[in-house]
Amino acid sequence: MSEFTDLIKSDKPTLVDFFATWCGPCKMQGPILEQLKQKIGDDASIVKIDVDRNPDLSAEYQIRSVPTIIIFKNGMPQWRASGLQQLEILEDKLRIQMQPGK
Protein backbone atom coordinates (compact mmCIF):
# COMPACT_ATOMS: atom_id res chain seq x y z
CA MET A 1 0.00 0.00 0.00
CA SER A 2 2.80 2.47 0.81
CA GLU A 3 4.44 1.64 -2.53
CA PHE A 4 1.17 2.55 -4.29
CA THR A 5 0.91 5.79 -2.32
CA ASP A 6 4.49 6.73 -3.20
CA LEU A 7 3.81 6.01 -6.86
CA ILE A 8 0.70 8.18 -7.16
CA LYS A 9 2.37 11.04 -5.25
CA SER A 10 4.84 11.49 -8.10
CA ASP A 11 4.71 14.63 -10.22
CA LYS A 12 4.78 12.24 -13.18
CA PRO A 13 1.20 11.18 -14.04
CA THR A 14 0.23 7.65 -13.03
CA LEU A 15 -2.60 5.84 -14.77
CA VAL A 16 -4.08 3.17 -12.51
CA ASP A 17 -6.21 0.43 -14.06
CA PHE A 18 -8.41 -1.20 -11.42
CA PHE A 19 -9.32 -4.56 -12.99
CA ALA A 20 -10.44 -8.12 -12.26
CA THR A 21 -9.10 -11.28 -13.90
CA TRP A 22 -12.66 -12.54 -14.58
CA CYS A 23 -13.73 -9.31 -16.33
CA GLY A 24 -14.07 -9.42 -20.14
CA PRO A 25 -13.68 -5.66 -20.76
CA CYS A 26 -10.66 -5.68 -18.43
CA LYS A 27 -9.00 -8.27 -20.66
CA MET A 28 -9.66 -6.03 -23.67
CA GLN A 29 -8.23 -3.00 -21.82
CA GLY A 30 -4.85 -4.71 -21.29
CA PRO A 31 -3.58 -4.51 -24.90
CA ILE A 32 -4.78 -0.89 -25.13
CA LEU A 33 -2.69 -0.02 -22.07
CA GLU A 34 0.32 -1.78 -23.61
CA GLN A 35 -0.06 0.36 -26.75
CA LEU A 36 -0.40 3.45 -24.58
CA LYS A 37 2.82 2.62 -22.73
CA GLN A 38 4.67 2.32 -26.04
CA LYS A 39 3.40 5.74 -27.12
CA ILE A 40 4.14 7.65 -23.90
CA GLY A 41 7.30 5.86 -22.78
CA ASP A 42 8.60 6.95 -19.38
CA ASP A 43 6.66 10.24 -19.31
CA ALA A 44 3.92 8.55 -17.26
CA SER A 45 3.46 5.37 -15.27
CA ILE A 46 0.82 2.71 -15.87
CA VAL A 47 -0.16 0.42 -13.01
CA LYS A 48 -2.68 -2.42 -12.88
CA ILE A 49 -4.44 -3.16 -9.57
CA ASP A 50 -6.42 -6.39 -9.19
CA VAL A 51 -9.52 -5.42 -7.18
CA ASP A 52 -9.93 -8.94 -5.81
CA ARG A 53 -6.39 -8.94 -4.42
CA ASN A 54 -6.55 -5.35 -3.16
CA PRO A 55 -10.00 -4.90 -1.60
CA ASP A 56 -8.87 -2.15 0.81
CA LEU A 57 -7.39 -0.06 -2.00
CA SER A 58 -10.49 -0.65 -4.12
CA ALA A 59 -12.71 0.48 -1.25
CA GLU A 60 -10.55 3.55 -0.59
CA TYR A 61 -11.03 4.73 -4.18
CA GLN A 62 -14.68 3.61 -4.31
CA ILE A 63 -14.23 1.19 -7.20
CA ARG A 64 -17.73 -0.07 -7.96
CA SER A 65 -17.16 -1.50 -11.44
CA VAL A 66 -14.24 -2.74 -13.49
CA PRO A 67 -12.34 -1.66 -15.36
CA THR A 68 -12.05 1.72 -13.67
CA ILE A 69 -9.15 3.93 -14.66
CA ILE A 70 -7.90 6.80 -12.53
CA ILE A 71 -5.08 9.16 -13.51
CA PHE A 72 -3.20 10.50 -10.49
CA LYS A 73 -0.67 13.31 -10.25
CA ASN A 74 0.91 14.56 -7.04
CA GLY A 75 -1.29 12.15 -5.09
CA MET A 76 -4.55 13.61 -6.40
CA PRO A 77 -6.96 11.99 -8.84
CA GLN A 78 -7.08 14.09 -12.01
CA TRP A 79 -9.41 12.00 -14.20
CA ARG A 80 -11.53 8.90 -13.74
CA ALA A 81 -13.63 6.68 -15.97
CA SER A 82 -15.28 3.27 -15.73
CA GLY A 83 -15.67 0.82 -18.56
CA LEU A 84 -13.45 0.05 -21.53
CA GLN A 85 -11.49 3.15 -22.58
CA GLN A 86 -10.05 3.73 -26.03
CA LEU A 87 -6.36 4.45 -26.65
CA GLU A 88 -6.91 7.98 -28.00
CA ILE A 89 -8.89 9.09 -24.96
CA LEU A 90 -6.35 7.70 -22.50
CA GLU A 91 -3.44 9.20 -24.40
CA ASP A 92 -5.14 12.61 -24.51
CA LYS A 93 -5.95 12.57 -20.78
CA LEU A 94 -2.40 11.52 -19.87
CA ARG A 95 -0.75 14.08 -22.14
CA ILE A 96 -2.79 16.86 -20.52
CA GLN A 97 -1.34 15.82 -17.14
CA MET A 98 2.18 15.60 -18.59
CA GLN A 99 2.18 19.30 -19.51
CA PRO A 100 4.23 21.58 -17.25
CA GLY A 101 2.14 23.39 -14.68
CA LYS A 102 -0.68 20.83 -14.69
C-alpha positions in Angstrom: 0.0 0.0 0.0 2.8 2.5 0.8 4.4 1.6 -2.5 1.2 2.5 -4.3 0.9 5.8 -2.3 4.5 6.7 -3.2 3.8 6.0 -6.9 0.7 8.2 -7.2 2.4 11.0 -5.3 4.8 11.5 -8.1 4.7 14.6 -10.2 4.8 12.2 -13.2 1.2 11.2 -14.0 0.2 7.7 -13.0 -2.6 5.8 -14.8 -4.1 3.2 -12.5 -6.2 0.4 -14.1 -8.4 -1.2 -11.4 -9.3 -4.6 -13.0 -10.4 -8.1 -12.3 -9.1 -11.3 -13.9 -12.7 -12.5 -14.6 -13.7 -9.3 -16.3 -14.1 -9.4 -20.1 -13.7 -5.7 -20.8 -10.7 -5.7 -18.4 -9.0 -8.3 -20.7 -9.7 -6.0 -23.7 -8.2 -3.0 -21.8 -4.8 -4.7 -21.3 -3.6 -4.5 -24.9 -4.8 -0.9 -25.1 -2.7 0.0 -22.1 0.3 -1.8 -23.6 -0.1 0.4 -26.8 -0.4 3.5 -24.6 2.8 2.6 -22.7 4.7 2.3 -26.0 3.4 5.7 -27.1 4.1 7.6 -23.9 7.3 5.9 -22.8 8.6 7.0 -19.4 6.7 10.2 -19.3 3.9 8.6 -17.3 3.5 5.4 -15.3 0.8 2.7 -15.9 -0.2 0.4 -13.0 -2.7 -2.4 -12.9 -4.4 -3.2 -9.6 -6.4 -6.4 -9.2 -9.5 -5.4 -7.2 -9.9 -8.9 -5.8 -6.4 -8.9 -4.4 -6.5 -5.4 -3.2 -10.0 -4.9 -1.6 -8.9 -2.1 0.8 -7.4 -0.1 -2.0 -10.5 -0.6 -4.1 -12.7 0.5 -1.2 -10.6 3.5 -0.6 -11.0 4.7 -4.2 -14.7 3.6 -4.3 -14.2 1.2 -7.2 -17.7 -0.1 -8.0 -17.2 -1.5 -11.4 -14.2 -2.7 -13.5 -12.3 -1.7 -15.4 -12.0 1.7 -13.7 -9.1 3.9 -14.7 -7.9 6.8 -12.5 -5.1 9.2 -13.5 -3.2 10.5 -10.5 -0.7 13.3 -10.3 0.9 14.6 -7.0 -1.3 12.1 -5.1 -4.5 13.6 -6.4 -7.0 12.0 -8.8 -7.1 14.1 -12.0 -9.4 12.0 -14.2 -11.5 8.9 -13.7 -13.6 6.7 -16.0 -15.3 3.3 -15.7 -15.7 0.8 -18.6 -13.5 0.0 -21.5 -11.5 3.2 -22.6 -10.0 3.7 -26.0 -6.4 4.5 -26.6 -6.9 8.0 -28.0 -8.9 9.1 -25.0 -6.4 7.7 -22.5 -3.4 9.2 -24.4 -5.1 12.6 -24.5 -6.0 12.6 -20.8 -2.4 11.5 -19.9 -0.7 14.1 -22.1 -2.8 16.9 -20.5 -1.3 15.8 -17.1 2.2 15.6 -18.6 2.2 19.3 -19.5 4.2 21.6 -17.2 2.1 23.4 -14.7 -0.7 20.8 -14.7 
